[in-house]
């Protein structure tokens, strides 16, 4: 089993910044994907940013330049730095990890609310 614990969400005014963290623990081996997705009210869950198995990053096109994903391999932790936040960024942000054996895991999510 893998446990993912997100932190760092909260309420921020438009134009502000937040930094999310996701710490992974448990049976972590051969990580294929680790990163962030989000789900806004009434919408489907969507990709925000991830690390791939070869260490490259993939971002949602609409978020490039404002959001940055980073990681600390020693701590099995990924981060999401979010700048110039907009009300449209309001969502629950979920950490996702997919192992090399195909097993996928989700965190419980952290709420980001951006006021105008």
C-alpha positions in Angstrom: 0.0 0.0 0.0 1.0 3.6 -0.6 -0.2 6.6 1.5 -0.2 10.1 0.0 -0.7 13.1 2.3 -1.3 16.5 0.8 -0.9 19.8 2.6 -0.7 23.5 1.9 -4.1 24.3 0.6 -6.1 27.2 1.8 -7.8 30.5 0.9 -5.9 33.1 -1.0 -6.8 36.2 -2.9 -6.4 36.4 -6.7 -2.8 37.1 -7.6 -1.5 35.3 -4.6 0.6 32.2 -4.2 0.4 28.8 -2.5 2.7 25.9 -2.3 1.3 22.4 -2.0 3.2 19.4 -0.7 2.5 15.7 -1.1 4.5 13.2 1.0 4.4 9.5 -0.1 5.0 6.6 2.2 4.6 2.8 2.1 5.4 0.4 -0.7 7.0 2.9 -3.0 9.0 1.4 -5.8 9.5 2.0 -9.4 7.4 5.1 -9.5 5.9 5.7 -13.0 4.1 8.9 -12.4 3.8 11.3 -9.4 2.2 14.6 -9.4 -1.0 16.7 -9.2 -4.5 16.7 -10.5 -7.4 18.9 -9.6 -11.1 18.9 -9.6 -13.2 22.0 -9.6 -16.9 22.0 -8.6 -19.0 20.4 -11.2 -16.1 19.5 -13.4 -14.0 16.4 -14.1 -10.7 15.8 -12.5 -7.9 17.2 -14.7 -4.1 17.0 -15.0 -2.2 19.9 -13.4 1.5 18.7 -13.4 3.3 15.4 -13.1 6.7 13.8 -13.1 7.1 10.9 -15.5 9.2 7.8 -14.9 12.2 9.3 -16.7 12.0 12.5 -14.6 10.5 14.8 -17.2 7.5 17.0 -16.4 4.2 17.4 -18.0 2.0 20.4 -17.4 -1.5 21.3 -18.4 -1.0 23.8 -21.2 -3.2 26.4 -19.5 -1.0 26.4 -16.4 2.4 26.6 -17.8 4.3 29.6 -16.5 2.2 30.0 -13.4 2.6 26.5 -11.7 5.8 24.7 -11.1 6.2 21.1 -9.9 9.3 20.0 -8.0 10.3 17.1 -5.9 12.6 15.9 -3.1 13.4 12.3 -3.9 15.0 11.7 -0.5 11.7 12.6 1.2 9.5 11.0 -1.5 7.7 14.4 -1.7 6.5 16.4 -4.6 5.6 20.1 -4.4 3.4 22.4 -6.5 4.2 26.1 -6.5 1.2 28.0 -7.7 1.7 31.7 -8.5 -0.6 34.4 -9.9 -3.6 32.4 -8.7 -7.0 33.1 -10.3 -10.5 32.3 -9.1 -10.7 29.6 -11.8 -7.9 27.7 -10.0 -10.3 27.0 -7.1 -10.5 23.3 -6.8 -9.6 20.3 -4.7 -6.0 19.4 -5.6 -5.1 15.7 -5.5 -1.8 14.0 -5.4 -1.4 10.9 -7.6 1.2 8.2 -7.7 1.3 5.4 -10.2 3.8 2.6 -9.6 5.6 0.7 -12.3 3.4 -2.3 -11.7 0.4 -0.3 -12.7 -1.1 0.3 -9.2 -2.4 3.9 -8.8 -3.0 5.8 -5.6 -4.7 9.1 -4.8 -4.4 11.3 -1.8 -7.5 12.7 0.0 -7.0 16.1 -1.6 -6.4 19.6 -0.4 -8.8 22.5 -1.1 -7.5 25.6 -2.8 -9.9 28.6 -2.8 -9.1 31.7 -4.7 -11.2 34.8 -4.0 -11.6 37.6 -6.5 
